[in-house]
Amino acid sequence: MRYLFLTVLISISTFNYAQKNQNTPMNFWDNVQFGGGINLNFSNQYTILGISPSAIYNFSDKFASGVSVSYLYVKNKNISDPLSVYGASVLARYQPVEEIQLSTEFEENFLKQGNISKTIPALYLGAGYNVSPNIAMGIRYDVLYDENNNIYPSAITPFIRVYF
């Protein structure tokens, strides 16, 4: 819960900073972007495919914050039944220069398989390269990663984000 609070605090700080630096009034919807990311993770033990549509609000050309929902298909070669995982997240993004984006994201995943029901939190710190104005590729690191209570085989996951 404290990580969710930290992510929300960063988002509010971003909002306050960005609002102080705006000289002209703007329409809310002019600064909203829709899009999201895909997750492709392959290893000897796992296959993970995911999609996460999201919406972000651009407070300035450097700061953005938003929300996302996600669905993951997880196949562990040691378990016969694949997992379906649903989640939601809050994210904040900072672009120090046009080509680079840094992000923080708090994600809560919910999974159920048979009699097992789990909630798995994640707090990601990420870095990406903007291959175009609307597309970024990079990696993110889960600082809460616990290999005994996680759907990913590693704390590091690659990402591709697209916003329009």
C-alpha positions in Angstrom: 0.0 0.0 0.0 2.9 2.4 0.7 4.2 1.9 -2.9 0.8 2.9 -4.3 0.9 5.9 -2.0 4.4 6.7 -3.3 3.3 6.4 -7.0 0.3 8.6 -6.4 2.5 11.2 -4.6 4.9 11.3 -7.5 1.9 11.7 -9.9 0.5 14.6 -7.8 3.9 16.3 -7.6 4.2 16.0 -11.4 0.8 17.5 -11.8 1.6 20.4 -9.5 5.0 21.1 -11.1 3.5 21.0 -14.6 0.6 23.2 -13.7 2.9 25.9 -12.3 4.8 25.9 -15.6 1.8 26.4 -17.8 1.3 30.0 -19.1 -1.7 29.4 -21.3 -5.0 27.7 -20.5 -5.6 24.4 -22.3 -8.3 22.0 -23.0 -8.1 18.8 -20.9 -8.7 16.4 -23.8 -6.0 18.1 -25.9 -3.4 16.6 -23.5 -4.8 13.1 -23.2 -3.2 10.3 -25.1 -4.6 6.7 -25.5 -2.5 3.7 -26.3 -0.7 1.2 -24.1 1.9 -1.5 -24.3 2.5 -5.1 -25.1 4.5 -7.6 -23.1 6.4 -10.4 -24.7 8.5 -12.5 -22.4 10.0 -15.9 -23.3 12.4 -18.1 -21.4 13.1 -21.8 -20.9 10.3 -22.1 -18.3 7.9 -19.3 -19.2 5.9 -17.8 -22.1 4.2 -14.5 -21.2 2.0 -12.6 -23.6 0.3 -9.4 -22.4 -1.6 -6.3 -23.5 -2.2 -3.2 -21.4 -4.3 -0.4 -22.8 -3.8 2.9 -21.1 -4.6 6.6 -21.0 -2.1 9.3 -20.0 -2.4 13.0 -19.4 0.5 15.1 -20.6 1.0 17.9 -18.0 3.9 19.3 -20.1 6.2 18.1 -22.8 8.3 16.4 -20.1 5.7 15.0 -17.5 2.8 12.6 -18.0 0.8 10.4 -15.7 -2.0 7.9 -16.2 -3.8 4.6 -15.6 -3.7 1.3 -17.3 -5.4 -2.1 -17.2 -3.8 -5.3 -18.3 -4.3 -8.9 -19.3 -1.5 -11.5 -19.3 -1.4 -15.0 -20.6 1.2 -17.0 -18.6 2.3 -20.5 -19.5 4.8 -22.1 -17.1 6.3 -25.3 -18.6 6.1 -27.0 -15.2 2.4 -26.4 -14.8 -0.2 -27.9 -17.1 -2.8 -25.1 -17.0 -1.9 -21.6 -18.2 -2.7 -18.6 -16.0 -4.9 -15.7 -16.9 -3.8 -12.6 -15.0 -5.7 -9.3 -14.8 -4.3 -6.1 -13.4 -4.5 -2.3 -13.1 -1.7 0.2 -12.7 -0.9 3.9 -12.1 2.1 5.3 -13.9 4.2 8.5 -14.1 6.5 9.3 -17.0 9.3 11.9 -17.3 11.2 12.7 -20.5 14.4 14.6 -19.6 15.2 14.8 -23.4 13.1 14.0 -26.4 14.6 10.5 -27.0 14.6 9.2 -23.4 11.7 8.4 -21.1 11.9 7.4 -17.4 8.9 5.9 -15.7 7.6 4.6 -12.4 4.5 2.3 -12.3 2.6 0.7 -9.5 0.8 -2.4 -10.8 -1.5 -4.8 -8.9 -2.1 -8.2 -10.6 -4.9 -10.6 -9.8 -4.7 -14.2 -10.7 -6.8 -17.3 -10.1 -6.0 -20.8 -11.0 -8.2 -23.6 -9.5 -8.4 -23.0 -5.8 -5.5 -20.6 -5.8 -6.2 -16.9 -5.8 -3.4 -14.3 -5.4 -2.8 -10.6 -5.6 0.7 -9.7 -6.7 1.9 -6.1 -6.4 4.8 -4.6 -8.5 6.6 -1.3 -8.4 8.5 -0.7 -11.6 11.2 1.7 -12.4 11.7 1.9 -16.2 13.8 3.5 -18.9 13.0 3.6 -22.5 14.1 5.0 -25.9 11.6 6.9 -28.0 11.9 5.3 -31.5 9.3 7.8 -32.7 7.2 10.5 -31.1 4.5 7.9 -30.2 6.5 4.7 -29.7 9.0 3.8 -26.9 10.9 0.6 -26.2 12.8 -0.1 -23.0 13.1 -2.2 -19.9 11.6 -1.9 -16.4 12.7 -3.3 -13.1 10.3 -4.5 -10.3 11.7 -3.4 -7.0 9.2 -5.5 -5.1 10.1 -8.7 -7.1 9.8 -11.9 -5.1 10.5 -15.0 -7.1 8.3 -17.1 -4.9 5.3 -14.9 -5.4 5.4 -13.6 -9.0 4.2 -14.4 -12.5 7.4 -13.2 -14.2 10.6 -15.3 -14.2 12.7 -12.1 -13.6 12.5 -8.7 -12.0 13.4 -7.2 -15.4 10.8 -7.0 -18.2 11.1 -5.4 -21.6 8.3 -3.1 -22.8 6.9 -1.4 -25.9 4.6 1.5 -25.4 2.5 3.2 -28.1 0.4 6.4 -27.6 -1.7 8.4 -30.0 
